[in-house]
Amino acid sequence: MHVPLLDLKAQYVGIRDEVLAQINEVLDSQQCIGGPKVEALEKAVAAASDCKYAVGVASGTDAILNTLMSLEIGPGDEVITTPFTFFATAGCIARVGAKPVFVDIDPKTFNLNPTGIEAAITDKTRAIMPVHLFGQMADMDSIMAVAGQASLAVIEDAAQSITSTYKGRKAGSIGTAGCFSFFPSKNLGGIGDGGMIVTNDKKLYKRLMIMRNHGMEPKYYHKEIGGNFRLDPIQAAALLVKLPYLDKWSAKRRKNAKYYSKRFKGTVVRTPQISKDCESIYNQYVIRVPRRDELVEYLRKKDIGCEVYYPVPLHLQECFAFLGYKQGAFPKAETASQEVLALPIYPELTDDMKDYVIETVLSFYE
Ligand SMILES: Cc1ncc(COP(=O)(O)O)c(C=O)c1O
């Protein structure tokens, strides 16, 4: 049996006519930049995230970049984040000229461990950037408490966690701003790249809007240097169709996760641990296993898609060698990178497919 890690065609068949109709509206209007689709999506995502404002951008990466630029974080500044995340988190910090300062993860949730943050704060620290990894939010109460004491901004990298909750509060609504990605593999994925920033801070919102468009205000007058971070209206059109399905799709992912976790109980497979404060949207279902790389080979031979997120923690990436971190600096993140494996979790998985994944994983250890 073939079980891919993700099957976007299985999702598309159910919404094809709606998506094509929405895209046709954009084409017929020839409103090719910005316009009503982008504005409608901003309103809808702000509402879905319990935030006042949203700014559509071209990717999750641009969401983070624009937020850092709009908060005037740059050379000489430090931003505290996790080494166990997708590259863009720390890549954007470095791109604005600031220094990423890493703090190890909580091995249970894979998220930034708040107990390490205080010791990492210096007089150069400007912000903390927790990442809500794999669909589960970080320990926001503790993070907001340290940030508050030191007057730091909190930028939630919620690229993998749109509409996920912590104590009933939505991802992106707790910190200074939240950054979403609409990369096609996300729970709310576009038909190409896209992203959004949400915030409750009106002043920041206005800056984000100006910086998204080359720092231009009014037209052809530039007090500062922004970028072209605009969201494509065709992406907005497709996302407007998908957003009403998001809760249902995330619920199906949770159901799939429950199914897997029940069957893996009492085996060598360590299943995801979700904090009692959180409801995960399971953008990924990530297990920890012994002999991980051998299992990957085995699953691929059995036609099962799987992926290692992430094989190299960011402090050990070649491009960040200048930061001076050595192997052993963040043992929890380093161990995670050797043990983690994401299994197929997308909403359209059938019970037969899940059974095949479970039985194949367990047969490897027999
Ligand atoms: C944690 C995290 N941050 C940032 C990004 C960047 O988003 P994008 O790929 O839309 O630029 C991603 C997406 O892959 C991500 O997973």
The ligand as a MOL file (V3000), in Angstrom:
LIG
                    3D

  0  0  0     0  0            999 V3000
M  V30 BEGIN CTAB
M  V30 COUNTS 16 16 0 0 0
M  V30 BEGIN ATOM
M  V30 1 C 8.4910 27.1210 12.0700 0
M  V30 2 C 8.5020 27.7800 10.7310 0
M  V30 3 N 8.8760 29.0630 10.6280 0
M  V30 4 C 8.8710 29.6980 9.4590 0
M  V30 5 C 8.5100 29.0760 8.2910 0
M  V30 6 C 8.5880 29.8050 7.0120 0
M  V30 7 O 7.4230 29.8090 6.2730 0
M  V30 8 P 7.4390 29.8610 4.6760 0
M  V30 9 O 7.9120 28.5410 4.1720 0
M  V30 10 O 6.0020 30.1330 4.3280 0
M  V30 11 O 8.3320 30.9770 4.2700 0
M  V30 12 C 8.0870 27.7410 8.3460 0
M  V30 13 C 7.5850 27.0650 7.1410 0
M  V30 14 O 8.0580 26.2260 6.5230 0
M  V30 15 C 8.1040 27.0670 9.5880 0
M  V30 16 O 7.7410 25.7910 9.6750 0
M  V30 END ATOM
M  V30 BEGIN BOND
M  V30 1 1 1 2
M  V30 2 1 2 3
M  V30 3 2 2 15
M  V30 4 2 3 4
M  V30 5 1 4 5
M  V30 6 1 5 6
M  V30 7 2 5 12
M  V30 8 1 6 7
M  V30 9 1 7 8
M  V30 10 2 8 9
M  V30 11 1 8 10
M  V30 12 1 8 11
M  V30 13 1 12 13
M  V30 14 1 12 15
M  V30 15 2 13 14
M  V30 16 1 15 16
M  V30 END BOND
M  V30 END CTAB
M  END
